[in-house]
Amino acid sequence: MNKLGLAVVLLIFGATAALIAFIVYTILWNSSPIQDVLPMILRWLL
């Protein structure tokens, strides 16, 4: 039961974090400079 509760909490936290990240990403994408910077960051990370 304890592991199940932890899994549920992590799932909710992960989904919330992903949603917030997606919203921030969408807002930032509307500004022009991020379109130039983001591919460089992604290439550096990957």
C-alpha distance matrix in Angstrom:
0.0 3.8 5.5 5.0 6.1 8.6 9.8 10.5 12.3 14.2 15.2 16.6 18.2 19.7 21.0 22.5 24.1 25.5 27.0 28.6 29.9 31.4 33.0 34.5 35.7 37.3 39.0 40.3 41.5 43.9 45.7 48.1 47.6 43.9 45.1 47.3 44.8 41.6 42.9 44.0 40.7 38.9 41.5 41.0 37.2 37.4
3.8 0.0 3.8 5.4 5.2 6.2 8.6 10.0 10.7 12.3 14.2 15.5 16.4 18.1 20.0 21.1 22.3 24.1 25.8 26.9 28.2 30.0 31.7 32.8 34.0 36.0 37.5 38.5 39.9 42.5 44.0 46.3 45.6 42.0 43.4 45.4 42.8 39.7 41.1 42.0 38.5 37.0 39.6 38.8 35.1 35.6
5.5 3.8 0.0 3.8 5.4 5.0 6.1 8.6 9.8 10.4 12.1 14.2 15.1 16.0 18.1 19.8 20.6 22.0 24.0 25.4 26.3 28.0 30.0 31.1 32.0 34.0 35.8 36.6 37.8 40.5 42.1 44.2 43.5 39.8 41.0 42.9 40.3 37.1 38.3 39.2 35.8 34.1 36.6 35.9 32.1 32.4
5.0 5.4 3.8 0.0 3.8 5.4 5.0 6.2 8.7 9.8 10.4 12.4 14.1 15.1 16.4 18.3 19.7 20.8 22.5 24.3 25.4 26.7 28.6 30.1 31.0 32.7 34.6 35.8 36.8 39.3 41.1 43.4 43.0 39.3 40.3 42.5 40.2 36.8 38.0 39.3 36.0 34.1 36.8 36.5 32.6 32.8
6.1 5.2 5.4 3.8 0.0 3.8 5.4 5.1 6.2 8.6 9.8 10.7 12.2 14.1 15.4 16.5 18.2 19.8 21.1 22.5 24.1 25.6 27.1 28.5 29.8 31.5 33.1 34.3 35.7 38.0 39.8 42.3 41.8 38.2 39.6 41.8 39.4 36.2 37.7 39.0 35.6 34.0 36.9 36.4 32.7 33.2
8.6 6.2 5.0 5.4 3.8 0.0 3.8 5.4 5.1 6.1 8.5 9.9 10.4 11.9 14.1 15.2 16.1 18.0 19.8 20.9 22.0 23.9 25.6 26.6 27.8 29.9 31.4 32.3 33.7 36.3 37.8 40.1 39.4 35.8 37.3 39.2 36.6 33.5 35.1 36.1 32.6 31.1 33.9 33.2 29.5 30.1
9.8 8.6 6.1 5.0 5.4 3.8 0.0 3.8 5.5 5.1 6.0 8.6 9.8 10.3 12.1 14.1 15.1 16.1 18.1 19.8 20.6 22.1 24.2 25.4 26.3 28.1 30.1 31.0 32.0 34.7 36.4 38.6 38.1 34.4 35.4 37.5 35.2 31.8 33.1 34.3 31.0 29.2 31.9 31.6 27.8 28.1
10.5 10.0 8.6 6.2 5.1 5.4 3.8 0.0 3.8 5.5 5.0 6.2 8.5 9.8 10.5 12.2 14.1 15.2 16.4 18.3 19.7 20.9 22.6 24.2 25.3 26.8 28.6 30.0 31.1 33.4 35.4 37.8 37.6 34.0 35.1 37.5 35.3 32.0 33.4 35.0 31.7 30.0 33.0 32.9 29.2 29.5
12.3 10.7 9.8 8.7 6.2 5.1 5.5 3.8 0.0 3.8 5.4 5.2 6.0 8.4 9.9 10.5 12.0 14.0 15.3 16.4 18.0 19.8 21.1 22.3 23.8 25.6 27.0 28.2 29.7 32.0 33.6 36.2 35.8 32.3 33.8 36.0 33.6 30.5 32.4 33.7 30.2 28.9 32.0 31.6 28.0 28.8
14.2 12.3 10.4 9.8 8.6 6.1 5.1 5.5 3.8 0.0 3.8 5.5 5.0 5.9 8.4 9.7 10.2 11.9 14.0 15.1 16.0 17.9 19.8 20.7 21.8 23.9 25.5 26.3 27.6 30.3 31.8 34.1 33.5 29.8 31.2 33.3 30.8 27.6 29.3 30.5 27.0 25.6 28.5 28.1 24.4 25.1
15.2 14.2 12.1 10.4 9.8 8.5 6.0 5.0 5.4 3.8 0.0 3.8 5.5 5.1 6.1 8.5 9.8 10.4 12.2 14.2 15.1 16.3 18.3 19.9 20.6 22.3 24.3 25.4 26.4 28.9 30.8 33.1 32.8 29.1 30.2 32.5 30.4 27.0 28.5 30.1 26.9 25.1 28.1 28.2 24.5 24.9
16.6 15.5 14.2 12.4 10.7 9.9 8.6 6.2 5.2 5.5 3.8 0.0 3.8 5.5 5.1 6.1 8.5 9.8 10.5 12.2 14.1 15.2 16.5 18.3 19.7 21.0 22.6 24.1 25.4 27.5 29.5 32.1 32.1 28.5 29.8 32.3 30.3 27.1 28.9 30.7 27.5 26.0 29.3 29.4 25.9 26.6
18.2 16.4 15.1 14.1 12.2 10.4 9.8 8.5 6.0 5.0 5.5 3.8 0.0 3.8 5.5 5.1 6.0 8.5 9.8 10.5 12.0 14.1 15.3 16.4 17.9 19.8 21.1 22.2 23.8 26.1 27.7 30.2 29.8 26.3 27.9 30.2 27.9 24.9 27.0 28.3 25.0 23.8 27.2 26.9 23.4 24.6
19.7 18.1 16.0 15.1 14.1 11.9 10.3 9.8 8.4 5.9 5.1 5.5 3.8 0.0 3.8 5.4 5.1 6.0 8.5 9.9 10.3 12.1 14.2 15.2 16.0 18.1 19.9 20.7 21.8 24.5 26.1 28.4 27.9 24.3 25.5 27.8 25.6 22.3 24.0 25.5 22.3 20.8 24.0 24.0 20.5 21.2
21.0 20.0 18.1 16.4 15.4 14.1 12.1 10.5 9.9 8.4 6.1 5.1 5.5 3.8 0.0 3.8 5.5 5.1 6.1 8.6 9.8 10.4 12.3 14.2 15.0 16.3 18.4 19.8 20.6 23.0 25.0 27.5 27.5 23.9 24.9 27.6 25.8 22.4 24.2 26.2 23.2 21.6 25.0 25.4 22.1 22.6
22.5 21.1 19.8 18.3 16.5 15.2 14.1 12.2 10.5 9.7 8.5 6.1 5.1 5.4 3.8 0.0 3.8 5.4 5.1 6.2 8.5 9.8 10.6 12.3 14.0 15.3 16.6 18.2 19.7 21.7 23.5 26.3 26.4 23.0 24.4 27.1 25.2 22.2 24.5 26.3 23.2 22.2 25.8 25.9 22.8 23.9
24.1 22.3 20.6 19.7 18.2 16.1 15.1 14.1 12.0 10.2 9.8 8.5 6.0 5.1 5.5 3.8 0.0 3.8 5.4 5.1 6.0 8.5 9.9 10.5 11.9 14.1 15.3 16.2 17.8 20.3 21.7 24.2 23.8 20.3 22.0 24.4 22.2 19.2 21.5 23.1 19.8 18.9 22.5 22.4 19.3 20.8
25.5 24.1 22.0 20.8 19.8 18.0 16.1 15.2 14.0 11.9 10.4 9.8 8.5 6.0 5.1 5.4 3.8 0.0 3.8 5.5 5.0 6.0 8.6 9.9 10.2 12.1 14.2 15.1 15.9 18.6 20.4 22.6 22.6 18.9 20.0 22.6 20.7 17.4 19.4 21.4 18.5 17.0 20.6 21.1 18.0 18.9
27.0 25.8 24.0 22.5 21.1 19.8 18.1 16.4 15.3 14.0 12.2 10.5 9.8 8.5 6.1 5.1 5.4 3.8 0.0 3.8 5.4 5.1 6.2 8.6 9.7 10.5 12.4 14.2 15.1 17.1 19.3 21.9 22.4 19.0 20.1 23.1 21.6 18.5 20.8 23.1 20.4 19.2 22.9 23.6 20.9 21.8
28.6 26.9 25.4 24.3 22.5 20.9 19.8 18.3 16.4 15.1 14.2 12.2 10.5 9.9 8.6 6.2 5.1 5.5 3.8 0.0 3.8 5.4 5.1 6.1 8.4 9.8 10.6 12.2 14.0 15.8 17.5 20.3 20.5 17.3 19.0 21.8 20.1 17.4 20.2 22.1 19.3 18.7 22.5 22.8 20.3 21.9
29.9 28.2 26.3 25.4 24.1 22.0 20.6 19.7 18.0 16.0 15.1 14.1 12.0 10.3 9.8 8.5 6.0 5.0 5.4 3.8 0.0 3.8 5.5 5.1 5.9 8.5 9.9 10.4 11.8 14.5 15.8 18.2 18.0 14.5 16.1 18.7 16.8 13.9 16.5 18.4 15.5 14.9 18.7 19.0 16.6 18.2
31.4 30.0 28.0 26.7 25.6 23.9 22.1 20.9 19.8 17.9 16.3 15.2 14.1 12.1 10.4 9.8 8.5 6.0 5.1 5.4 3.8 0.0 3.8 5.5 5.0 6.1 8.6 9.8 10.2 12.7 14.8 17.2 17.7 14.2 15.1 18.1 17.0 13.9 16.1 18.7 16.4 15.3 19.0 20.1 17.9 18.8
33.0 31.7 30.0 28.6 27.1 25.6 24.2 22.6 21.1 19.8 18.3 16.5 15.3 14.2 12.3 10.6 9.9 8.6 6.2 5.1 5.5 3.8 0.0 3.8 5.4 5.1 6.2 8.6 9.8 11.2 13.4 16.4 17.2 14.3 15.6 18.8 17.9 15.4 18.1 20.5 18.4 17.9 21.6 22.6 20.7 22.0
34.5 32.8 31.1 30.1 28.5 26.6 25.4 24.2 22.3 20.7 19.9 18.3 16.4 15.2 14.2 12.3 10.5 9.9 8.6 6.1 5.1 5.5 3.8 0.0 3.8 5.4 5.1 6.1 8.4 10.2 11.4 14.3 14.6 11.6 13.6 16.5 15.1 13.0 16.2 18.1 15.9 16.0 19.8 20.2 18.7 20.5
35.7 34.0 32.0 31.0 29.8 27.8 26.3 25.3 23.8 21.8 20.6 19.7 17.9 16.0 15.0 14.0 11.9 10.2 9.7 8.4 5.9 5.0 5.4 3.8 0.0 3.8 5.5 5.2 5.9 8.8 10.3 12.5 12.7 9.4 10.6 13.7 12.6 10.0 12.8 15.2 13.3 13.0 16.7 17.7 16.3 17.7
37.3 36.0 34.0 32.7 31.5 29.9 28.1 26.8 25.6 23.9 22.3 21.0 19.8 18.1 16.3 15.3 14.1 12.1 10.5 9.8 8.5 6.1 5.1 5.4 3.8 0.0 3.8 5.5 5.1 6.7 9.4 11.9 13.3 10.5 11.1 14.7 14.5 12.2 14.7 17.5 16.2 15.8 19.2 20.7 19.6 20.6
39.0 37.5 35.8 34.6 33.1 31.4 30.1 28.6 27.0 25.5 24.3 22.6 21.1 19.9 18.4 16.6 15.3 14.2 12.4 10.6 9.9 8.6 6.2 5.1 5.5 3.8 0.0 3.8 5.5 5.6 7.4 10.8 12.2 10.1 11.6 14.9 14.6 13.2 16.2 18.5 17.2 17.6 21.0 22.0 21.2 22.8
40.3 38.5 36.6 35.8 34.3 32.3 31.0 30.0 28.2 26.3 25.4 24.1 22.2 20.7 19.8 18.2 16.2 15.1 14.2 12.2 10.4 9.8 8.6 6.1 5.2 5.5 3.8 0.0 3.8 5.4 5.5 8.3 8.8 6.5 8.6 11.6 10.9 9.9 13.2 15.2 14.0 14.8 18.1 18.9 18.5 20.3
41.5 39.9 37.8 36.8 35.7 33.7 32.0 31.1 29.7 27.6 26.4 25.4 23.8 21.8 20.6 19.7 17.8 15.9 15.1 14.0 11.8 10.2 9.8 8.4 5.9 5.1 5.5 3.8 0.0 3.8 5.4 7.0 8.5 6.1 6.4 10.0 10.4 9.0 11.5 14.2 13.7 14.0 16.9 18.5 18.3 19.5
43.9 42.5 40.5 39.3 38.0 36.3 34.7 33.4 32.0 30.3 28.9 27.5 26.1 24.5 23.0 21.7 20.3 18.6 17.1 15.8 14.5 12.7 11.2 10.2 8.8 6.7 5.6 5.4 3.8 0.0 3.8 6.4 9.1 8.2 8.5 11.9 13.0 12.3 14.8 17.3 17.2 17.6 20.4 22.0 22.0 23.2
45.7 44.0 42.1 41.1 39.8 37.8 36.4 35.4 33.6 31.8 30.8 29.5 27.7 26.1 25.0 23.5 21.7 20.4 19.3 17.5 15.8 14.8 13.4 11.4 10.3 9.4 7.4 5.5 5.4 3.8 0.0 3.8 6.1 6.3 7.6 10.2 11.0 11.5 14.2 16.0 16.1 17.3 19.9 21.0 21.5 23.2
48.1 46.3 44.2 43.4 42.3 40.1 38.6 37.8 36.2 34.1 33.1 32.1 30.2 28.4 27.5 26.3 24.2 22.6 21.9 20.3 18.2 17.2 16.4 14.3 12.5 11.9 10.8 8.3 7.0 6.4 3.8 0.0 3.9 5.6 5.7 7.4 9.4 10.5 12.6 14.3 15.2 16.5 18.5 19.8 20.9 22.4
47.6 45.6 43.5 43.0 41.8 39.4 38.1 37.6 35.8 33.5 32.8 32.1 29.8 27.9 27.5 26.4 23.8 22.6 22.4 20.5 18.0 17.7 17.2 14.6 12.7 13.3 12.2 8.8 8.5 9.1 6.1 3.9 0.0 3.8 5.4 5.4 6.3 8.5 10.9 11.6 12.5 14.5 16.3 17.1 18.5 20.3
43.9 42.0 39.8 39.3 38.2 35.8 34.4 34.0 32.3 29.8 29.1 28.5 26.3 24.3 23.9 23.0 20.3 18.9 19.0 17.3 14.5 14.2 14.3 11.6 9.4 10.5 10.1 6.5 6.1 8.2 6.3 5.6 3.8 0.0 3.8 5.3 4.9 5.5 8.6 9.8 9.9 11.5 13.9 14.8 15.6 17.4
45.1 43.4 41.0 40.3 39.6 37.3 35.4 35.1 33.8 31.2 30.2 29.8 27.9 25.5 24.9 24.4 22.0 20.0 20.1 19.0 16.1 15.1 15.6 13.6 10.6 11.1 11.6 8.6 6.4 8.5 7.6 5.7 5.4 3.8 0.0 3.8 5.7 5.7 7.1 9.4 10.5 11.2 13.1 14.9 15.9 17.0
47.3 45.4 42.9 42.5 41.8 39.2 37.5 37.5 36.0 33.3 32.5 32.3 30.2 27.8 27.6 27.1 24.4 22.6 23.1 21.8 18.7 18.1 18.8 16.5 13.7 14.7 14.9 11.6 10.0 11.9 10.2 7.4 5.4 5.3 3.8 0.0 3.8 5.9 6.4 7.3 9.4 10.9 11.8 13.3 15.2 16.4
44.8 42.8 40.3 40.2 39.4 36.6 35.2 35.3 33.6 30.8 30.4 30.3 27.9 25.6 25.8 25.2 22.2 20.7 21.6 20.1 16.8 17.0 17.9 15.1 12.6 14.5 14.6 10.9 10.4 13.0 11.0 9.4 6.3 4.9 5.7 3.8 0.0 3.8 5.8 5.4 6.4 8.8 10.2 10.8 12.5 14.3
41.6 39.7 37.1 36.8 36.2 33.5 31.8 32.0 30.5 27.6 27.0 27.1 24.9 22.3 22.4 22.2 19.2 17.4 18.5 17.4 13.9 13.9 15.4 13.0 10.0 12.2 13.2 9.9 9.0 12.3 11.5 10.5 8.5 5.5 5.7 5.9 3.8 0.0 3.8 5.4 5.0 6.1 8.5 9.7 10.4 12.0
42.9 41.1 38.3 38.0 37.7 35.1 33.1 33.4 32.4 29.3 28.5 28.9 27.0 24.0 24.2 24.5 21.5 19.4 20.8 20.2 16.5 16.1 18.1 16.2 12.8 14.7 16.2 13.2 11.5 14.8 14.2 12.6 10.9 8.6 7.1 6.4 5.8 3.8 0.0 3.8 5.4 5.0 6.0 8.5 9.8 10.2
44.0 42.0 39.2 39.3 39.0 36.1 34.3 35.0 33.7 30.5 30.1 30.7 28.3 25.5 26.2 26.3 23.1 21.4 23.1 22.1 18.4 18.7 20.5 18.1 15.2 17.5 18.5 15.2 14.2 17.3 16.0 14.3 11.6 9.8 9.4 7.3 5.4 5.4 3.8 0.0 3.8 5.4 5.1 6.1 8.6 9.8
40.7 38.5 35.8 36.0 35.6 32.6 31.0 31.7 30.2 27.0 26.9 27.5 25.0 22.3 23.2 23.2 19.8 18.5 20.4 19.3 15.5 16.4 18.4 15.9 13.3 16.2 17.2 14.0 13.7 17.2 16.1 15.2 12.5 9.9 10.5 9.4 6.4 5.0 5.4 3.8 0.0 3.8 5.4 5.0 6.1 8.5
38.9 37.0 34.1 34.1 34.0 31.1 29.2 30.0 28.9 25.6 25.1 26.0 23.8 20.8 21.6 22.2 18.9 17.0 19.2 18.7 14.9 15.3 17.9 16.0 13.0 15.8 17.6 14.8 14.0 17.6 17.3 16.5 14.5 11.5 11.2 10.9 8.8 6.1 5.0 5.4 3.8 0.0 3.8 5.4 5.1 5.9
41.5 39.6 36.6 36.8 36.9 33.9 31.9 33.0 32.0 28.5 28.1 29.3 27.2 24.0 25.0 25.8 22.5 20.6 22.9 22.5 18.7 19.0 21.6 19.8 16.7 19.2 21.0 18.1 16.9 20.4 19.9 18.5 16.3 13.9 13.1 11.8 10.2 8.5 6.0 5.1 5.4 3.8 0.0 3.8 5.5 5.1
41.0 38.8 35.9 36.5 36.4 33.2 31.6 32.9 31.6 28.1 28.2 29.4 26.9 24.0 25.4 25.9 22.4 21.1 23.6 22.8 19.0 20.1 22.6 20.2 17.7 20.7 22.0 18.9 18.5 22.0 21.0 19.8 17.1 14.8 14.9 13.3 10.8 9.7 8.5 6.1 5.0 5.4 3.8 0.0 3.8 5.6
37.2 35.1 32.1 32.6 32.7 29.5 27.8 29.2 28.0 24.4 24.5 25.9 23.4 20.5 22.1 22.8 19.3 18.0 20.9 20.3 16.6 17.9 20.7 18.7 16.3 19.6 21.2 18.5 18.3 22.0 21.5 20.9 18.5 15.6 15.9 15.2 12.5 10.4 9.8 8.6 6.1 5.1 5.5 3.8 0.0 3.8
37.4 35.6 32.4 32.8 33.2 30.1 28.1 29.5 28.8 25.1 24.9 26.6 24.6 21.2 22.6 23.9 20.8 18.9 21.8 21.9 18.2 18.8 22.0 20.5 17.7 20.6 22.8 20.3 19.5 23.2 23.2 22.4 20.3 17.4 17.0 16.4 14.3 12.0 10.2 9.8 8.5 5.9 5.1 5.6 3.8 0.0
